[in-house]
Every structure is written in structure tokens, then in C-alpha cells.
Amino acid sequence: MVQIHESVDDAKKQIKTEPDQNASVNASLEKIKHKFLVMSGKGGVGKTSVSVNLAIALASKGFKIGLMDVDIHGPDIPRMLGLE
């Protein structure tokens, strides 16, 4: 992704904050004991369906679940879970 800055100074400020952002993300992820990634290099293979079904199955067993969809083409997870 290309980001356009107002000036060179603004771009340099962004570069300086990236390590801080990475540290923040890493600190958040360290709080999560187990992480599952459902990935594929191809679209339309059922990644969202597998993710939603896995989350529902684990939640039904009493686990605390967080589900994140990074699909840029459409928010299918809320639709599959009946959310608006």
C-alpha cells in the first residue's frame, strides 16, 4: 500500500512511529495464548466458513474467542454470524 505524505518531515515522523506500532501490536498479541490463522493463496476456498465454524465450535466448548477478518473485498464474517 502506498501512502502519500504532505512533506518529507511527515514521512519521517511516520517511519519513527512504526517501531512503536509494531511494539504495541506485539504486546497485544503476547496476551493471546493461542492463535489460529486460516490462510490460502486462492479465493473462494472456504477460509471464512472454516474460520467461523472453528470459532463457533471453540466458543461452544467455553473458550473465549476473538475473530478478525482481513478480507478487503467484503465483510463476510458478520453476515455469516447474523450480525449487522
N, CA, C and O atoms as CSV, one atom per row, in Angstrom:
chain,resi,resn,atom,element,x,y,z
A,1,MET,N,N,0.846,-1.168,0.000
A,1,MET,CA,C,0.000,0.000,0.000
A,1,MET,C,C,0.891,1.231,0.000
A,1,MET,O,O,1.864,1.300,0.751
A,2,VAL,N,N,0.566,2.182,-0.823
A,2,VAL,CA,C,1.336,3.411,-0.935
A,2,VAL,C,C,0.655,4.487,-0.112
A,2,VAL,O,O,-0.560,4.672,-0.190
A,3,GLN,N,N,1.450,5.193,0.676
A,3,GLN,CA,C,0.900,6.270,1.479
A,3,GLN,C,C,1.542,7.578,1.029
A,3,GLN,O,O,2.761,7.657,0.879
A,4,ILE,N,N,0.726,8.595,0.816
A,4,ILE,CA,C,1.215,9.894,0.370
A,4,ILE,C,C,1.239,10.828,1.571
A,4,ILE,O,O,0.258,10.936,2.306
A,5,HIS,N,N,2.372,11.502,1.764
A,5,HIS,CA,C,2.544,12.410,2.895
A,5,HIS,C,C,2.580,13.845,2.391
A,5,HIS,O,O,2.909,14.110,1.235
A,6,GLU,N,N,2.235,14.760,3.283
A,6,GLU,CA,C,2.248,16.182,2.961
A,6,GLU,C,C,3.670,16.693,2.725
A,6,GLU,O,O,3.896,17.562,1.883
A,7,SER,N,N,4.624,16.142,3.481
A,7,SER,CA,C,6.005,16.590,3.345
A,7,SER,C,C,6.947,15.456,3.714
A,7,SER,O,O,6.522,14.419,4.224
A,8,VAL,N,N,8.211,15.663,3.455
A,8,VAL,CA,C,9.235,14.680,3.810
A,8,VAL,C,C,9.296,14.512,5.326
A,8,VAL,O,O,9.485,13.404,5.828
A,9,ASP,N,N,9.134,15.621,6.053
A,9,ASP,CA,C,9.146,15.556,7.523
A,9,ASP,C,C,8.010,14.679,8.047
A,9,ASP,O,O,8.204,13.903,8.983
A,10,ASP,N,N,6.824,14.802,7.445
A,10,ASP,CA,C,5.694,13.957,7.859
A,10,ASP,C,C,6.013,12.486,7.604
A,10,ASP,O,O,5.690,11.628,8.425
A,11,ALA,N,N,6.638,12.197,6.482
A,11,ALA,CA,C,7.003,10.818,6.165
A,11,ALA,C,C,8.015,10.284,7.169
A,11,ALA,O,O,7.921,9.131,7.592
A,12,LYS,N,N,8.977,11.109,7.552
A,12,LYS,CA,C,9.981,10.683,8.538
A,12,LYS,C,C,9.343,10.427,9.900
A,12,LYS,O,O,9.733,9.494,10.602
A,13,LYS,N,N,8.365,11.251,10.277
A,13,LYS,CA,C,7.665,11.035,11.550
A,13,LYS,C,C,6.938,9.695,11.528
A,13,LYS,O,O,6.915,8.985,12.534
A,14,GLN,N,N,6.341,9.344,10.382
A,14,GLN,CA,C,5.627,8.075,10.254
A,14,GLN,C,C,6.600,6.907,10.418
A,14,GLN,O,O,6.279,5.916,11.076
A,15,ILE,N,N,7.761,7.021,9.833
A,15,ILE,CA,C,8.755,5.957,9.928
A,15,ILE,C,C,9.191,5.771,11.385
A,15,ILE,O,O,9.396,4.642,11.830
A,16,LYS,N,N,9.330,6.856,12.115
A,16,LYS,CA,C,9.748,6.763,13.511
A,16,LYS,C,C,8.687,6.093,14.374
A,16,LYS,O,O,9.021,5.455,15.373
A,17,THR,N,N,7.428,6.225,14.012
A,17,THR,CA,C,6.375,5.653,14.844
A,17,THR,C,C,6.114,4.180,14.521
A,17,THR,O,O,5.472,3.488,15.311
A,18,GLU,N,N,6.595,3.689,13.385
A,18,GLU,CA,C,6.353,2.290,13.023
A,18,GLU,C,C,6.877,1.303,14.061
A,18,GLU,O,O,6.156,0.369,14.410
A,19,PRO,N,N,8.100,1.465,14.572
A,19,PRO,CA,C,8.546,0.538,15.623
A,19,PRO,C,C,7.659,0.578,16.864
A,19,PRO,O,O,7.436,-0.447,17.507
A,20,ASP,N,N,7.154,1.770,17.199
A,20,ASP,CA,C,6.238,1.881,18.334
A,20,ASP,C,C,4.943,1.118,18.061
A,20,ASP,O,O,4.411,0.452,18.949
A,21,GLN,N,N,4.435,1.218,16.824
A,21,GLN,CA,C,3.221,0.496,16.455
A,21,GLN,C,C,3.470,-1.008,16.501
A,21,GLN,O,O,2.635,-1.762,17.002
A,22,ASN,N,N,4.602,-1.441,15.984
A,22,ASN,CA,C,4.938,-2.862,15.997
A,22,ASN,C,C,5.047,-3.376,17.432
A,22,ASN,O,O,4.588,-4.478,17.733
A,23,ALA,N,N,5.641,-2.597,18.299
A,23,ALA,CA,C,5.782,-3.000,19.698
A,23,ALA,C,C,4.411,-3.116,20.355
A,23,ALA,O,O,4.171,-4.028,21.147
A,24,SER,N,N,3.518,-2.195,20.026
A,24,SER,CA,C,2.169,-2.227,20.583
A,24,SER,C,C,1.405,-3.463,20.099
A,24,SER,O,O,0.729,-4.129,20.883
A,25,VAL,N,N,1.518,-3.758,18.819
A,25,VAL,CA,C,0.851,-4.948,18.273
A,25,VAL,C,C,1.429,-6.206,18.904
A,25,VAL,O,O,0.684,-7.107,19.290
A,26,ASN,N,N,2.736,-6.273,19.009
A,26,ASN,CA,C,3.379,-7.449,19.618
A,26,ASN,C,C,2.962,-7.619,21.076
A,26,ASN,O,O,2.729,-8.741,21.525
A,27,ALA,N,N,2.868,-6.525,21.811
A,27,ALA,CA,C,2.445,-6.601,23.215
A,27,ALA,C,C,1.008,-7.121,23.315
A,27,ALA,O,O,0.694,-7.916,24.201
A,28,SER,N,N,0.139,-6.674,22.408
A,28,SER,CA,C,-1.245,-7.153,22.411
A,28,SER,C,C,-1.318,-8.627,22.061
A,28,SER,O,O,-2.052,-9.385,22.695
A,29,LEU,N,N,-0.559,-9.035,21.053
A,29,LEU,CA,C,-0.593,-10.440,20.631
A,29,LEU,C,C,-0.001,-11.374,21.680
A,29,LEU,O,O,-0.389,-12.539,21.759
A,30,GLU,N,N,0.928,-10.879,22.480
A,30,GLU,CA,C,1.516,-11.719,23.528
A,30,GLU,C,C,0.492,-12.082,24.607
A,30,GLU,O,O,0.660,-13.078,25.310
A,31,LYS,N,N,-0.562,-11.282,24.739
A,31,LYS,CA,C,-1.610,-11.555,25.722
A,31,LYS,C,C,-2.510,-12.709,25.280
A,31,LYS,O,O,-3.225,-13.286,26.099
A,32,ILE,N,N,-2.477,-13.046,23.994
A,32,ILE,CA,C,-3.312,-14.109,23.446
A,32,ILE,C,C,-2.519,-15.403,23.470
A,32,ILE,O,O,-1.463,-15.507,22.845
A,33,LYS,N,N,-3.035,-16.396,24.201
A,33,LYS,CA,C,-2.300,-17.637,24.405
A,33,LYS,C,C,-2.209,-18.474,23.124
A,33,LYS,O,O,-1.130,-18.952,22.774
A,34,HIS,N,N,-3.314,-18.648,22.436
A,34,HIS,CA,C,-3.342,-19.468,21.221
A,34,HIS,C,C,-3.914,-18.643,20.069
A,34,HIS,O,O,-4.906,-17.933,20.232
A,35,LYS,N,N,-3.280,-18.745,18.915
A,35,LYS,CA,C,-3.735,-18.025,17.722
A,35,LYS,C,C,-3.843,-19.020,16.574
A,35,LYS,O,O,-2.947,-19.840,16.373
A,36,PHE,N,N,-4.929,-18.953,15.826
A,36,PHE,CA,C,-5.111,-19.771,14.635
A,36,PHE,C,C,-5.187,-18.840,13.438
A,36,PHE,O,O,-5.875,-17.820,13.486
A,37,LEU,N,N,-4.490,-19.180,12.372
A,37,LEU,CA,C,-4.582,-18.432,11.121
A,37,LEU,C,C,-5.147,-19.366,10.068
A,37,LEU,O,O,-4.657,-20.481,9.890
A,38,VAL,N,N,-6.181,-18.909,9.370
A,38,VAL,CA,C,-6.742,-19.671,8.266
A,38,VAL,C,C,-6.382,-18.905,7.005
A,38,VAL,O,O,-6.885,-17.807,6.765
A,39,MET,N,N,-5.503,-19.499,6.201
A,39,MET,CA,C,-4.960,-18.785,5.039
A,39,MET,C,C,-5.012,-19.645,3.786
A,39,MET,O,O,-5.051,-20.874,3.852
A,40,SER,N,N,-5.011,-18.969,2.648
A,40,SER,CA,C,-4.901,-19.632,1.360
A,40,SER,C,C,-4.451,-18.592,0.351
A,40,SER,O,O,-4.715,-17.402,0.518
A,41,GLY,N,N,-3.787,-19.029,-0.675
A,41,GLY,CA,C,-3.372,-18.117,-1.736
A,41,GLY,C,C,-4.457,-17.927,-2.776
A,41,GLY,O,O,-4.265,-17.184,-3.738
A,42,LYS,N,N,-5.582,-18.578,-2.604
A,42,LYS,CA,C,-6.656,-18.537,-3.584
A,42,LYS,C,C,-7.955,-18.117,-2.909
A,42,LYS,O,O,-8.198,-18.434,-1.744
A,43,GLY,N,N,-8.758,-17.423,-3.635
A,43,GLY,CA,C,-10.055,-17.014,-3.109
A,43,GLY,C,C,-11.114,-18.076,-3.347
A,43,GLY,O,O,-10.977,-18.924,-4.230
A,44,GLY,N,N,-12.169,-18.018,-2.550
A,44,GLY,CA,C,-13.303,-18.900,-2.764
A,44,GLY,C,C,-13.111,-20.335,-2.320
A,44,GLY,O,O,-13.795,-21.232,-2.813
A,45,VAL,N,N,-12.180,-20.569,-1.388
A,45,VAL,CA,C,-11.925,-21.941,-0.938
A,45,VAL,C,C,-12.538,-22.244,0.426
A,45,VAL,O,O,-12.401,-23.363,0.921
A,46,GLY,N,N,-13.205,-21.281,1.037
A,46,GLY,CA,C,-13.896,-21.532,2.291
A,46,GLY,C,C,-13.160,-21.094,3.542
A,46,GLY,O,O,-13.428,-21.609,4.627
A,47,LYS,N,N,-12.230,-20.147,3.410
A,47,LYS,CA,C,-11.476,-19.674,4.580
A,47,LYS,C,C,-12.404,-19.067,5.632
A,47,LYS,O,O,-12.260,-19.341,6.824
A,48,THR,N,N,-13.345,-18.249,5.194
A,48,THR,CA,C,-14.261,-17.612,6.133
A,48,THR,C,C,-15.168,-18.645,6.781
A,48,THR,O,O,-15.409,-18.587,7.986
A,49,SER,N,N,-15.668,-19.579,6.006
A,49,SER,CA,C,-16.534,-20.635,6.557
A,49,SER,C,C,-15.799,-21.455,7.601
A,49,SER,O,O,-16.352,-21.749,8.661
A,50,VAL,N,N,-14.563,-21.824,7.315
A,50,VAL,CA,C,-13.764,-22.593,8.273
A,50,VAL,C,C,-13.517,-21.757,9.524
A,50,VAL,O,O,-13.638,-22.266,10.638
A,51,SER,N,N,-13.178,-20.495,9.357
A,51,SER,CA,C,-12.898,-19.614,10.497
A,51,SER,C,C,-14.111,-19.458,11.397
A,51,SER,O,O,-14.005,-19.570,12.618
A,52,VAL,N,N,-15.268,-19.200,10.791
A,52,VAL,CA,C,-16.494,-19.006,11.570
A,52,VAL,C,C,-16.868,-20.301,12.281
A,52,VAL,O,O,-17.196,-20.276,13.468
A,53,ASN,N,N,-16.824,-21.422,11.584
A,53,ASN,CA,C,-17.187,-22.700,12.202
A,53,ASN,C,C,-16.223,-23.081,13.319
A,53,ASN,O,O,-16.647,-23.614,14.344
A,54,LEU,N,N,-14.946,-22.819,13.135
A,54,LEU,CA,C,-13.949,-23.089,14.177
A,54,LEU,C,C,-14.212,-22.218,15.406
A,54,LEU,O,O,-14.152,-22.699,16.537
A,55,ALA,N,N,-14.501,-20.946,15.181
A,55,ALA,CA,C,-14.782,-20.029,16.289
A,55,ALA,C,C,-16.040,-20.451,17.050
A,55,ALA,O,O,-16.056,-20.436,18.280
A,56,ILE,N,N,-17.084,-20.824,16.326
A,56,ILE,CA,C,-18.326,-21.257,16.976
A,56,ILE,C,C,-18.098,-22.535,17.769
A,56,ILE,O,O,-18.591,-22.668,18.889
A,57,ALA,N,N,-17.356,-23.473,17.196
A,57,ALA,CA,C,-17.083,-24.735,17.895
A,57,ALA,C,C,-16.286,-24.501,19.174
A,57,ALA,O,O,-16.607,-25.073,20.215
A,58,LEU,N,N,-15.260,-23.674,19.107
A,58,LEU,CA,C,-14.445,-23.393,20.288
A,58,LEU,C,C,-15.242,-22.617,21.337
A,58,LEU,O,O,-15.106,-22.867,22.535
A,59,ALA,N,N,-16.075,-21.674,20.886
A,59,ALA,CA,C,-16.903,-20.908,21.825
A,59,ALA,C,C,-17.903,-21.826,22.526
A,59,ALA,O,O,-18.195,-21.644,23.708
A,60,SER,N,N,-18.426,-22.806,21.800
A,60,SER,CA,C,-19.390,-23.726,22.414
A,60,SER,C,C,-18.732,-24.619,23.464
A,60,SER,O,O,-19.413,-25.174,24.326
A,61,LYS,N,N,-17.419,-24.756,23.389
A,61,LYS,CA,C,-16.663,-25.520,24.393
A,61,LYS,C,C,-16.264,-24.647,25.583
A,61,LYS,O,O,-15.644,-25.128,26.531
A,62,GLY,N,N,-16.624,-23.354,25.531
A,62,GLY,CA,C,-16.359,-22.455,26.649
A,62,GLY,C,C,-15.126,-21.579,26.499
A,62,GLY,O,O,-14.773,-20.846,27.423
A,63,PHE,N,N,-14.472,-21.644,25.355
A,63,PHE,CA,C,-13.290,-20.807,25.143
A,63,PHE,C,C,-13.698,-19.378,24.791
A,63,PHE,O,O,-14.738,-19.155,24.172
A,64,LYS,N,N,-12.871,-18.417,25.190
A,64,LYS,CA,C,-13.065,-17.022,24.787
A,64,LYS,C,C,-12.493,-16.886,23.382
A,64,LYS,O,O,-11.353,-17.270,23.124
A,65,ILE,N,N,-13.283,-16.345,22.494
A,65,ILE,CA,C,-12.917,-16.297,21.088
A,65,ILE,C,C,-12.913,-14.863,20.576
A,65,ILE,O,O,-13.801,-14.072,20.896
A,66,GLY,N,N,-11.914,-14.545,19.787
A,66,GLY,CA,C,-11.883,-13.307,19.023
A,66,GLY,C,C,-11.694,-13.695,17.573
A,66,GLY,O,O,-10.875,-14.564,17.274
A,67,LEU,N,N,-12.423,-13.081,16.672
A,67,LEU,CA,C,-12.359,-13.445,15.258
A,67,LEU,C,C,-12.136,-12.179,14.448
A,67,LEU,O,O,-12.911,-11.228,14.542
A,68,MET,N,N,-11.073,-12.172,13.654
A,68,MET,CA,C,-10.745,-10.994,12.856
A,68,MET,C,C,-10.701,-11.385,11.390
A,68,MET,O,O,-10.061,-12.368,11.018
A,69,ASP,N,N,-11.377,-10.618,10.571
A,69,ASP,CA,C,-11.412,-10.861,9.129
A,69,ASP,C,C,-10.659,-9.726,8.449
A,69,ASP,O,O,-11.007,-8.557,8.619
A,70,VAL,N,N,-9.642,-10.060,7.691
A,70,VAL,CA,C,-8.881,-9.029,6.984
A,70,VAL,C,C,-9.165,-9.058,5.483
A,70,VAL,O,O,-8.357,-8.591,4.681
A,71,ASP,N,N,-10.305,-9.603,5.118
A,71,ASP,CA,C,-10.717,-9.654,3.720
A,71,ASP,C,C,-11.075,-8.248,3.255
A,71,ASP,O,O,-11.954,-7.607,3.831
A,72,ILE,N,N,-10.401,-7.770,2.220
A,72,ILE,CA,C,-10.636,-6.403,1.758
A,72,ILE,C,C,-11.821,-6.308,0.795
A,72,ILE,O,O,-12.239,-5.207,0.438
A,73,HIS,N,N,-12.364,-7.449,0.374
A,73,HIS,CA,C,-13.437,-7.427,-0.617
A,73,HIS,C,C,-14.834,-7.445,-0.019
A,73,HIS,O,O,-15.804,-7.141,-0.712
A,74,GLY,N,N,-14.951,-7.794,1.251
A,74,GLY,CA,C,-16.278,-7.788,1.833
A,74,GLY,C,C,-16.292,-8.377,3.228
A,74,GLY,O,O,-15.577,-9.340,3.505
A,75,PRO,N,N,-17.096,-7.809,4.103
A,75,PRO,CA,C,-17.180,-8.312,5.487
A,75,PRO,C,C,-18.111,-9.522,5.582
A,75,PRO,O,O,-19.269,-9.368,5.970
A,76,ASP,N,N,-17.636,-10.714,5.239
A,76,ASP,CA,C,-18.470,-11.909,5.240
A,76,ASP,C,C,-18.713,-12.472,6.637
A,76,ASP,O,O,-19.750,-13.094,6.865
A,77,ILE,N,N,-17.803,-12.276,7.565
A,77,ILE,CA,C,-17.961,-12.857,8.900
A,77,ILE,C,C,-19.190,-12.296,9.609
A,77,ILE,O,O,-19.967,-13.085,10.148
A,78,PRO,N,N,-19.412,-10.994,9.642
A,78,PRO,CA,C,-20.639,-10.506,10.286
A,78,PRO,C,C,-21.897,-11.097,9.639
A,78,PRO,O,O,-22.863,-11.430,10.326
A,79,ARG,N,N,-21.872,-11.220,8.316
A,79,ARG,CA,C,-23.028,-11.783,7.617
A,79,ARG,C,C,-23.246,-13.232,7.996
A,79,ARG,O,O,-24.382,-13.653,8.212
A,80,MET,N,N,-22.162,-14.009,8.081
A,80,MET,CA,C,-22.270,-15.425,8.431
A,80,MET,C,C,-22.729,-15.630,9.863
A,80,MET,O,O,-23.345,-16.649,10.176
A,81,LEU,N,N,-22.436,-14.672,10.740
A,81,LEU,CA,C,-22.843,-14.771,12.136
A,81,LEU,C,C,-24.180,-14.093,12.402
A,81,LEU,O,O,-24.647,-14.062,13.541
A,82,GLY,N,N,-24.802,-13.543,11.344
A,82,GLY,CA,C,-26.092,-12.891,11.505
A,82,GLY,C,C,-26.008,-11.528,12.171
A,82,GLY,O,O,-26.975,-11.067,12.779
A,83,LEU,N,N,-24.847,-10.879,12.057
A,83,LEU,CA,C,-24.645,-9.554,12.660
A,83,LEU,C,C,-24.809,-8.462,11.613
A,83,LEU,O,O,-24.652,-8.702,10.416
A,84,GLU,N,N,-25.125,-7.274,12.076
A,84,GLU,CA,C,-25.243,-6.132,11.161
A,84,GLU,C,C,-24.230,-5.078,11.532
A,84,GLU,O,O,-24.163,-4.033,10.885
